[in-house]
Amino acid sequence: MTSNDTRPVIEQPDTEIPLMLAQAIIVAGVLTVGEIACSPLYFTLMDHSLALVPWALEAVFLAVAFSFVVGFAILWCAESFTFKLKEKFRPFGYAVTGLIGYGVWSLLVFTATINSVLTKVGENVLSNGQIGAITLNGAALGFIAFFFSKLFDVKLGNRKGMAIAMLVAEVIVAVLGLLIMIRMFSVLYAA
């Protein structure tokens, strides 16, 4: 066996930053925009128990945390699942994986976060219909985010400056959301 006989299983294009990092940055960016756009939906589900802007920033934190923690594992799964698909169908395979992954994240994390706020302010917890709406919304956002992550990964991977700027912006907004979340829960759960 010579060195010519061994080659990578998947030929990856040569980019300035790793493709999976570019994909995660795209996922975080799309989810950030999506969560800001959808924050009025959550706001109404919470019976206006929390101000709109702080909730939007908390939702962005949860979305960015998903993208850079769980998202890498789901991107790896998407790459594995779409391994034998033709290139033109691979974004759809990624999209289905994102639909499932972010839908489950929304079902578990978003509903738990909202319920933890609602119970402390004396409101009723989310109904099954509201939980279904949150899950469906998360699944739709995951579908779109992962579709775009595969569609534009090489383009962003070749634009290191833009990728770094997007990453910094996502982290700054997520840290603001985290700080608001810490402050809110420290007030709600103060003994």
N, C-alpha and C positions, 0 to 999 in steps of 0.2 A: 504494500500500500504506500503510495507516494503522497506528497502534500497536495498534488493536483486532484487526488481522489476524495479528499475531504473538503467539504464546503458547508457553509451554514445551511440549516434547513430552510430558513426564510431569508431571502435576500433583502436586506434593509438598505435603503438609500443613505448615502453619506450626507449627514446634516451637521450643522454647527452645534446643536444641542441634541441629547438623546430623544428619540421619537416618543417614547413613553412619557417623558417629562413634558414635551410639547403637547401631547394628548391630555395630560392632567391639567395643564395650564388652560387649555381650551375648555375642558369640562368645567373647571372652576369658574372661568369667565362667563360661560353660557348659564351656568347655574346661578351665579351672582346676579346677572341681569334678570333671569327668570324669577328668582326669589324676590327681588325688589319689585318686579311687575306684579307678582302674585301676592304680595304682602297684604293688600286690602282684603283678599279672600280670607286669609288667616285672621285678620283683624276682626272681621265680622263673625267668624266662628268663635272667637274668644269673647264675644259679647262686649267688645270695646274695653276689656279689662286691662289692656296694656296700650300705650300710645303707639301710633302707627310707625313712626321712624325708628324708635328703639326696637320694635319687633322686626322691622325690615333688616336692621343691622344684625340682630340675633339670627335671623333666618340665613343671612349671608354667611355668618360664622359657621353655622351648621352645614351649609352647602360646601364651603371651602374646606372645612374639616373632613367632610366626606371625600372630596376630590383628592386630597393628599394623604389620606390614611387608608380608607377602604377603596377609594377609586383606583389606586395602583393595582390592587389585587383584582379588581373587576376588569381593568384594562388588560391585565395579563390573561384573565379568563377569556375575554373577548378575542384577543389575539389567538389563543389556543383554539377557540370554537370556530373561528373563521379561517383557520389555517388552509383548508382545502377549497374555500370558496373562490370564485373568480374575483378579480380585483374590483370590478364594478359593483359587486354585491356585498363586499366586505363592510362598507359603512352601515348597511342595513343589519348585518350580524352584530356589529358593535352597538347599534341602536337598540336592538332587542335585549342585549345584555345590560345596557344602561337602563332600559325600561324596568327590568326586573330588579336590578341592584338599587337604583335610587327610589323605586317604588317601595321596596322593603325598608330602606332607610327612612323614608318619609313615614311609613306606617309605624315603625318602632320609635324613632328618635323624635320626630316632629310632634307626634301625638302625645308622647310622654312629656315632652317639654311644655306643651300647651296645657295638658291636664295638671301638671305640677303648679302652673300659675293659677289656673282656674280654681283648684281646690283651696289654695291659700287665700284667695280673695272672696271666697264664699259662693262661687258660681258652680253650676252643674258641670260635670265632666262632659267631654265630647260624646255625642250620640254615635251610633254605628254609621249612620248616613254621613255625618261630618267626618268620621275617620275614613270612610270610603272616598269622600271628596278629596281629602288630603293625600291619600294614597294614589288616587288617579292623577291628581295634579303632579305629584312627585314622579310618577311613572312617565307622564308626558314630558316633563322637563328632562328626565334621564334619557329618554329616547332621543330628544333633540340634541342634548349635550354630547352624547356619545356618537351620534351620527356625524356631527360637526367635527368631533375630535379625530375621527378617521379620515374625514374628507379633507381637512386642512392641516393635518399633522406635519407633512413634509414642508408645506409653505411656511408654517410658523417655525419649524425646526431649522430652517435656513435663514431666519431673521432673529438672530440672537438678541439684538437690542430691543426689539418689540416684545420678545418673549420675557425678557427680564423686566421690562416696564409693566407688562401685564401681571406678572407674578408679584411684583412689589405692590401694585395697586390692590390686587386681591388680598394679599396678606395684611395690608394696612386697614382695609375695610373690615376684614375678618377680626383683627385684633380689637378694633373699635366695638364690634359686636360682642366679642368675648368680655371686654371690660364692662359693657352695659349689662350683659347677662350675669356676671359675677356680682355687680352692684345690686341688681334687681333681686337675685336670689338671696343675697346677704340681708336685704331688707325684709323680704317675704318670710325667710326662715330664721330670723333673729329670735333667740329664745327669750 
